[in-house]
């Protein structure tokens, strides 16, 4: 505690001492504030203030903990000629911050920027002024804003000089971003220009640009009559339609400068291929399949964009360049596709947060090393083979005498073979498209997107984990997956086939005794084979358009099924009278699993944000399987969940776990459930240098859906009073961004237990008790929790 007070005292003194370096006529910028005219309501004024503050580019000097200008103090104290040490140089470069002075010329520019911003937003009569208040060489700049009334469009006319283009625009007028009753601002006008330009460029008007779109506005009181006029290139000429002419593909852009060495080596689908080598480095058929342009077809901008994007997705291609040459009413295309290095090898050695918490009940430091080999053109048709080998160990920083220094050892070998096209190996997608229920079980549009954009991936993964005091585990996974990323904000992953063998071995006596005393855990823990031959899993990830300072939402849905095909066979063969097994020990697991994750990110200011997450999931067995396998059940707690509890320490329901409450073995927690509900809220704010702080509240729990004879854990089942069993924790986080990753320390404290202890849900009698070290849960992790 003395050290803490010493640090605060030094920081306070350093922040005060910065004033002595200022000249008589100098003052530091203490704060910018927006003062909106009184005619605005408090809500509208608050919204406008949050919108305008980021427009102001000059910011006050950074404060540590929001109190001390230590970076400014370091700036003044490392400027002397004798300050040439390595430490002084490092401070000047990475931490010191020059003073932010009150400067009227700069403030004039800020005022003009605010006024221009408001005018572009539709406040045509906006007025902005400012006042400066100084005290003790610190100043507050108040920008007084009177936006006036936002002009509203009461009539809109879009007209083209060319009658053909005019008829096109009238046909598509419903899609206009300019609507009667809406504001006429820079954003809506820019969107409308882009809409018209894209519309015409996709109808063959290659040379049409936004400069041909002119806006005229007539004002009447506070209303606008808007007219958009689309002009011709000149009085004598009209806009011309273009068609696609010759298409040539070159193996390198350098070939353009050395035509004498370039030879036409192939022609595929009216596309000529040129190279200065005897053979093209990738099969021309692959390139042709990824070119949306076609000789003789009318020019469409979308086809050009699609061609560039699809070719750039091929790993063997470095960066696509497309050049055009106009001949009369046709456009010739020269496509340059320089090759990437075919084979790449990378090696990494990390000291990091444990990646094995799904099997271990505690967050530990880990040492891991990995090497991967990537062949970007394995079979000469753009296939990518990725082989990754990872070896890691978790270091136990406590109870070393009881559990040893290394708590776990892990080896993982993964091979992924990705084909840059859609391969319907079993013909399932086309079959489902032909079954006509409405538009088909799979619509023509979705099947077309798959054929046009999807990547087919085959995976083989072997994973070995040794928990030194508990058991070893082998896992072998075979998978056939399709990935569809046609929209940068929407990602779809379909696992058509997935086979995963999960085998625990070498169970230690202490863990075996634990299994005998926890029958539910034992029944769901054994050897399992997860199968999906026609369908295995489906992941849909969508992120909304980012608005304002950085506001967006994101939703992810994950659906997984195992054993449904074999369950049907078992039903037809023996009526589900017996559990289908691979052998006497390995059971085919029949279960379904659905998980939904919704997140909302609200940027309060350029450096402050509020982030929400709501998660829920349900898992259920069916057919002859009586319980969901342990590794597929839901759990709560840890650095990415309810941070006041350790991984798997919480729940299910109001079940009181002896290990979590004074048991002798505090290393292994195992509580899981069939249903999960979790909510999180986190306020993120800057602190000093590269450090960011966070205040968070987490709430949630898991529950069992099994009958009492299947799950004998007391108070574990989901009931109507589930809301009383929601655990709540809160805490503080400290994060630092190393560009490639974020290192995070979150300290959580329990606020409400899901069960009563001493007739109370609240675990601590005082704030000091809650903040004692023994009652805090420390989470060290990489990247943000959500």
N, C-alpha and C positions, 0 to 999 in steps of 0.2 A: 504494500500500500504506500510506503514511503517513496518508492521509486515512481509510482504513479503520480503522486503529488509533485515530485521533483520535475517530471516531464511536463506536467501542466504548467508549473511555475516558469520553467525555461521558455516554453512556447508563448506564455502570456507576455513575459518580458520582451521576447524577441519581436512580438507583434507590435508592442508599444514603441520599441526602439526604432522602428522604421520611420516614424514621424520626424525624428531628428535629422534625417538625411535630406528632407525636402527643403527647397529654396523658399524664400519669403512669399513668392507669388505662385507657388505650386500647391495643389491639393489633390488628394487621391479620390478616385471615383469609389464611393462607398456603395451606391445602389442606383439602379435604374428603376423607375416606376411609371406606369401608365395611369393617367387620371382621365377617365371617360366622362363626357358631359353628363350633367345631372338628368337630362332628358331620357337617358337610357336606364332601364331597370337593372337591378343588382345582378340578375342572372345574365342578361345580355352583356353588361359591362364586364363581368368576370370572364365570359367566353372570349370577348374581344381582347381583353388584357392578355390572356394566355396565348392568343393568336399573334399579338403584336410584339410581345417581349422578345421572341426569338429573332425578330427582324432587326433588333438593335445589335450590332456587331461588337461594339466595345463593351466588355464585361469587367466587373470589379476584379481585383486580384483575388486569387484562390485563398480560401481559409481552411486550415486544418480543424476538423471537427466543427466547422462552421464558425469558428471563433478567432483563430490565430493566423495572421498572414506570414507564416514562417517561410514559404518560398520567396516572398519579397525581401524578407530580412536576409536570407541567404544571398540574394542578388546583390544587395548593397555590401555585404560582408565578404564577397569574393571578387571585388572589382579592383582592389589595390594592385599595383605592379608586382608586389612581392607574393601575391596569391597565385603561385604557379605549381603547387603540389598536384599530384595525381588526383587526390580527393577534391581539391578546389576545382580542378578542371571538370571532374565528373559531376559535381554539384551544379556548376554553371550550365553544363550541357543538358542534364537530365532533370534537374529539380528547381533551380532558381528561376524566378519569374520577374521580368521587368515591370516597373510601375505602370499602373493604368491611371493616367492623369486626367483631371478635368480640363478639357480643351474645347473652347467654344466653336472653333472651325470644324472640329470633328462632330460636335453635337449638332451643328447646322446640317451636316450631311446625314446624320441619323434622322433628324426631323424630316428632311426631304424624302428619305427612303420610306419612312412610315407613311407619309402622305401619298407617295406614288403607289405604295402597296394597297392603300385603301381605295384609291381611284381605280386600280386594276381589279379590285374586288367588287366594283359597281357603285362605290360611294363617290360620285362625281364631284360633289361639293365639299369634300372633306377638308377640314382645316386642322393643322397641328402647330402647336407652339410649345415652348418649354420654359421652365424656371430652374434655377440652380440655388440650392441651399447649402451653405458650407458652415462647418463648425469644427474647430480643432484640426484644420487642414484636411478634412474629409468632406466630400460633397455628395449630395443626392440630386440627381437629375430627374425632374418630373416632366414627362411629356404630356401636355394637355391636348386631348383628342376630342374633336367634335366631328364625328363621321358624317353627320347629316343623314339624309334619307337615301336608302338604296334604291336606285332607279329600277323600275319594273317594266318589262316589255309588255305592251298591250297589243302590238301587232308585229308580225314577222313576215318578211317576203324574201324568198330565195329565188333568184332569177339568173339565167345564163344567156349571154348574147347568142351563142350557138343553140339553135332550136333542138338539136339532137341531145345535147348535154342537158338542156333545160328539161326535156321530157324525162331523162334519167333521174334528175334531181327531184322532180315532182313525184315520181313513182316511189322514191325512197324517203319522202319528206317525213314520214312518221318516226324515222330513226334519228331525227335531228336532236342535237343537244340544246338547241335554242327553243324554248317553249313559252307560249303566252302565259304571263303571270309569274315568270321566273326572272331572276336578275340577269342583266347583260354585263358580264365581267370578263376579265382576261382568261380565266380558266375555261368557261363555257365557250368562248369564242375560239380559243386554241383547239379545244376538243372538236368543235364543229369543223374547223379548217382541216384537221387531221381526218375526220370522217369523210368529208367530201373528196379529199385528195386520195385516200385509200380506196374509196368507192370507184373513182374514175381510173386509177392506176390498175385496178383489178378488172377493168373492162377494156384494157388495151391502150389507154392513154398514158403511155410511158413517160412522156415529157411534161405531164401536168404537175405543177408545183403549187404550194399554198399562196405564192405571190399573186396568182391570178384571182384570188378571192379578196374582194374589197368590201368593207363595211361602211354603211352610211346610217346615221342615226338622227332622227328628228325628235326634239324634246317638246313635251307639252306638260307643263307643271312638273310633276314627279314621275311621269311616264315616258316611255320611249317607243318610237316607231322605228323598227330596225329593218334594214334592207341589205341583203348580201347580194352582190353582183359578181358573177363569174365572167371575166373578160376573155376575149380571144388573144392569141399571141400578138396579132397585129390587125390592122384594118383589113388587109388583103387576105389573111390566112385564118384558118380555123384549127382547132385542136385535132390532131391526127391519131388514128388508131394504128397500133403496130402489131405485127405478127412475129413469131419466133422463127428465125432463120437457121443458120448452121450452128451446131454445138460442137465444140472441140474441148477435149480434156488433156491437160499437160501435166506431166509428172513433177514439174517444178516451174516456178515463175521465172527462174533464170533461163528457161528454154526460150522465152520471148526475145531475149537478147542474143540468142545463138541459133537462129532458125536453120542455119546451114547444117547443124548437127542433129536436128530433130527429125525423126522419121515417123511416119504414120504406121503404127504397128497393129492396129485393130480397128474395126468398125462394129459397133454393137447398137442395134436399134436406132440407126441413123445418127449415132454419136461417134465422132472420130477421136481416136486416142493417139497421142504423140508422146514420144520419149526419146532420149538420147541413149537409151539402152536397148538391148535386143528384145526384152520383155517388159511389160508394165509390172510394177512391183505389187500390184493387187489386181485380182481378177476384174476385168472391165465390166463383167455382168453385175458385180457388186456395186460398182460406181453407178452404172445405169439405173439400177434399182433405187438408188438414193437420189436420183435427179428427177425432180417433178416437172421440169421443162420438157417440151416435146416439139419437134420440128413441125411447122405449119399451124400450130395452135395459136390462138390469140394470146398476147402477152398478159400475164397476171402477176402483180407484185407478190402475192402470197406464194406463188409457185417458186419465185426466186428466193424468198426468205426461207421457205421450206427446204429448198435444195441446199442452201448454205448451212442451215441448222443440222440437217440429216448427215451431210458429209462431215461436218465438224464433230459429230458424235462418234465417228470411227476413230479409234485410238491410234491407228497407224498413220493418220493424216495430221499434220502439224497445224496448219491454219489455212483455210480455204480463201482464195482470192478469185473474184469473178469480175471480168471486164467485158464491156459491151461495145459493139461497133454497129452503127446504124447505116443501113443501105435502103434507101427509098422508104418503104413501109415495113421493112423487116429489121430485126435486131439479131445480130450474130453474138453468140456468147462464147467466151474463152474462160475455161475453168481451170485454175491452177491448184493442184493438190500436193504440195511438197510432203514428203514422208517424214514421220517421226522415227526416232530410234526404235528398232524392232524389239530388242530385249533390254529390260531395265531391271536392275537389282538394287534394293534398298535395305539397309540394316538400321535398326533403332534399339537404343538402350534407354529404358525409362525408370525413374524412381517416381512412383505414382500411387494414387489411391487404388486399393484392391478392386480388381474387376470380377472377383469371385464371390461377391456377397450374396448371390442367389443360393449358394450352397453353404456359406458360412454365415453365422448369425452376428458378425461383428465387422465393423469397418476398420481395416488394418492397412498399414503401408505395404506397398508391394514393389518388388524388383522384377522387371520383366525385360526380356530381349526378344526381338522379332526380326525376321528377315523375309522378304518377299521377292519373288521373281515374276515379272510380267512379260509375256510374249504377246505383242500387239497385233500379230498377223500370223497366227499359228499355222493355218492351213492355206494361207494365201488368199483368203476371202474375207479378211477383216475380223476373224475370230480372235478373242482375247483370252489367254489362259493366265490366271492369277494363282500362284502358289504361295501361301503364307504359312510360316512356321513360327510359333510363339512359345516361349518357355518363361514361366514366371513363378515366383514364390512370394508368399505373404509373411511378413515379419511380425511376430507377436511381441508387442512392446510391454506387455504386462503378464503376470503369472508365468514367467519363463520357466521357473522351477517345475511347475505342474504340467505345462503344455509344450515346453521346448521353445527354441528361438524361432523356428519356422512352423507356422501353423498349417500351411498348405503348400503344395507343389502342383503345378499345372503345365501340361503340354497340349498344344492345339495345332493341328495340321489341317489346313483348308485348301481345297482346290476348286476354283470356279472357272468354268468354260462358258464364255458369253458369245452368243451368235448375234450379229447386228441386224437381225431380222426376226420376224414372227414365224415359228415353226410349229404348226399344229400337229404334233407328233401322233396323237391318237385320233385326230379328226373331230375331237369333242366340240370345239368352238363352232365349227361349221355345222355340225349336227344340231346343236342347240339353236343355231340361227335358222335352220330349216323347220324347226318345230314351231308352227305359227300359232302362238298364243299372244294376241295383240300384235305387236311388232316383232314377235319372236322372243323366245327366252333370252337370247342375245340379239340385240337390234342390229340392223344393217350398219348403222352409223358406228356403233361400238366395234363391231367386227372390222369395219373399214379402218378405224383408228388403230386397232391392233395390227392389222396387216401393213399399215403404213408406218407406224412409229415404234412398235414394241420390240424389246430385246428379249431373246430367249437365253436362259441361264441354267446350266447343269452344275450341281454342287455336290461335293463329297467332303465331309468334315469328320475328323476323328478328334475327340476331346478326352483327355485323361486328367482326372483330378484326384489328388491324394490329400485328404484331411487327416493329418498325421495321428490324431488322437481318437478319430471316429471311424472312418471307412475310406475306401478308394472307390472311384466311380469311372466307368468307361462309357463313352457315348459315341455312336456312329450314326451319321445322318446322310441320307441321299435325297436330293431334291431336284425338281424341275419347276422353274419359276419363270414368270413373265413380268417384265417391268415396263410400264407405260408412263413416260414423262413428256407427253406432247405439249402440255401446258406447264409453264414454269411454276405456277402456283398450285398445281394439282398433280399428285403422284399416286399411281395405282400399282400395286404388286399382287399378282395372283400366283399362289403356290398350287399348281395343279396336282403334282405328286410329291409326297414327302414321307419318307420312312425314317424313323428315328428309334434306335435301340438304346435303351437306358439301363445299364447294369451296375448296381453297387456290389462291390466285392470286398474281401478282407475286412469284414466288420470286426472292430475291436471289442473286447469283452465289456468294457464300460458302456459302449454305445449299444451293444446287444442287450444289456440289462435295461438300458433306457427304453429300447423298443418294447421289451416285455411288459414294462409298466405303462406304456402309452399305446394302447391297442389301435386307436384310430390312426395314429401316425404310422404304426407298423403296417396296417392294412393298405395304406396309400403309398408306402415307401418302396415296395419291392421292385423286382425287375419288370420292365414294361417295354412294349413295342408299340409305338405310335405310327399309325398308317393312314395315308390318304392317297388313293390311286387315281381317283377321278377328280377329287377336290381336296385340298389340304388346308389352305388358309387364304384370306383376302385382307389386304391392308389398303385403306383409302385415306390419303392425307391431303387436306385442303387448307390453303392459307388465303385470306382475303386480300384485297387491294389495300396497300398502306395509305392511310389518309392523315392529313394534318402533320404534326411533328413526327409521327411514327406510330399511329394507332392502327392496330389490326387484330384480327382474331384467327385462330387456327383450330381445326378439328381433325382428329384422327380416329378412325374406326378399325378395329382389328377383330376378325372373325376366324376361328380355327375349329376344325372338326377332325376327329380321329376315329378310325375303325368302322365308319358307317357302311362301307362296301362289304367288309367282312361280317358285320353284324347282320346284314341282309342275307348273305350266304348262310350264316349260322342259323338264321331264322328259317330259311327254306330247307336246310338239311336236317336239323334236329329240333326245330321249334324253340330255340334258345333254352333248351333244357340243360345245357352245360356251357361253361365258359370256354370260348375258343382260345387255344394256347398254341404257341410255337413249339414248346416242349413242356415238360412237367413244371418248370419254374417261370417261364416267360409268358406273361398274359398279354393278349391283344387288348389295348385300352380303347373303350368306347366313351367318348366325351365330346361335349361342345363347349366353346368358350367365346364370349363376346366382351370386348372392352372398348369403352369410349372415353376419349380425352379431349376436353374443350378448354382452350386458353384464350385469354383476352389481355392485350398489351396496350396500356394507355400511357402515352408520353406526356407527362405534365409540363415538362420544360426540356430544353436540350440535354440536361444532365440528370433529370429526375423522372422516374417512371413508376407506374403502379401495374402490377402483373397479377392476374387471377388464373387459377386452374380449378377445374371440376372434373373428377375422374369417377367412373363407375364401371363395374364389371360383374359378370355372372358366369359361372361354370357349372356344368351339370353332367352327370354320368347317364348312360342309357344302356339298353339291352342288358347284357349280363354283368356289366361293370357296376359295382356298388358304390364306389367313391371315385372322385376325380383324383388322378395321380398327384402325389405331393408336389412334384416339380411344376405342375400346371395350375396349382391353386394360387390364390391371391394372398399377398401379405402386405403389411403396413409397417412403417418405421424406417429409419435410416436417412442418409443424406439427400435422397431424392423423394422423400415422402414426408411423414409426420416426424419432424426432426428432433422432437423431445424424447423419442423412443428409439431404441436400436432396431436393426433389421429383424423382422419376425418376432419382435418382443411383444407386440400389442395384439390383443384380441385372443380368440374370436369372441365377439359380443362382450358380455360382462364376465367372461371366464377369467378366473384369477390364477395366473401361471406362477407356480412356486419358484421356477428358475428366475423369473423377473422380479421376484419379491423376496430376496434374501437367500435364494438357493445357493448351493456350494459351487455349481458350475455356471459361471456367468459368461462363458465364451460362446455357448451354443444356444440360440433361440430358434424355435421351430413352429410358432403358431401361424396357422394359415386358415383360409376359409373359402367358401364357394361364392360369396357375394362381397363386393368391395364398394365402399363409398368414401370419397375423399375430396376435400376442398382446401385450397391454399390461397393466401393473399400475401403479397410481398411488396414493400415500398423500397425502391432502390435510389440511392442518392450519393453524390460525390463526397469524398472525405479529404484526401490529400494525395498529391502526386498521382500514381496510378491506382490508388486504392479506392474502392467503392464500398459503401456500407449498405446494409439492408436490415429492415425490421420486418418480421414475418409472423403470421399466425397460421398454423396448420390444424386441420381437424379431420377425423375420419376413423374408420374401423373396418374390420372384416367380420363376417358372420357365416355360420354353417347353415346349410339348407337340408342337412341330413336328419333322418329320424333318430330318436334317442338310442334305439338299438344299434344304429350304425355309427353314431357319434356320441360317446358317453361323456364328453367334456361338459361340465356344468355351465349353464347359462350361455352356451355358445350359439344357440339357434336364433335365427332372425325372427323377431316378434314385432307386434304393433308398437311396442315401446322401444324400438331400436334407437330413436333419437336420444334417449337417456344414456345410451351406451356409446355415444360418439365422444372420442377422446379429443382433447384440445391442448395444444402446446404453442408456445410462442418463443421468440428469441431474437438474437442479433447475429448478423453475418458480416464478415469481412472478406472482400474479394480483391484480387489484383489480376489485371489482364496482361498476359505475356504474348499477345497477338495471336499465337497459334492455339492457345488454350487459356482458360480462366482457372486460377487456383483459388479455392474457396474454403473458408472456415466458417461453419455455422454452429452456433451454440444455442441449444434448445433447452427450455425448461417446461416442465409439466404444469398445466393450469387446471385441467380437469381429467380425472381418471374415468374409464368406462365402467368402473365398478366402485362400490362403496368400501372404504377402509375406515374403521372407527366411526361408522354411520355417516360418512361424508364422502362425496365425490372429489373433494378438493384435497390434494395431497399435502399441502404445506400450510402452516398456520400463519406464516409471516413472509414478507418479501425477502428478508435476509436469509431465511431458511431456504427459500426457493433458489436464491442466488449462490448458495454455498457450492463449492466445487464438487462435492460428492453427489449433488442432486442435479448437476448440469450434464447434458449429453453433448459431447464434442463430435462434430462431423467434419472430416477433411475430405474434399472431393475435387474433381476436375469438372469445369463447366457449370453453367447455371442449373438449378434444380428443375426449372421449367421455363 
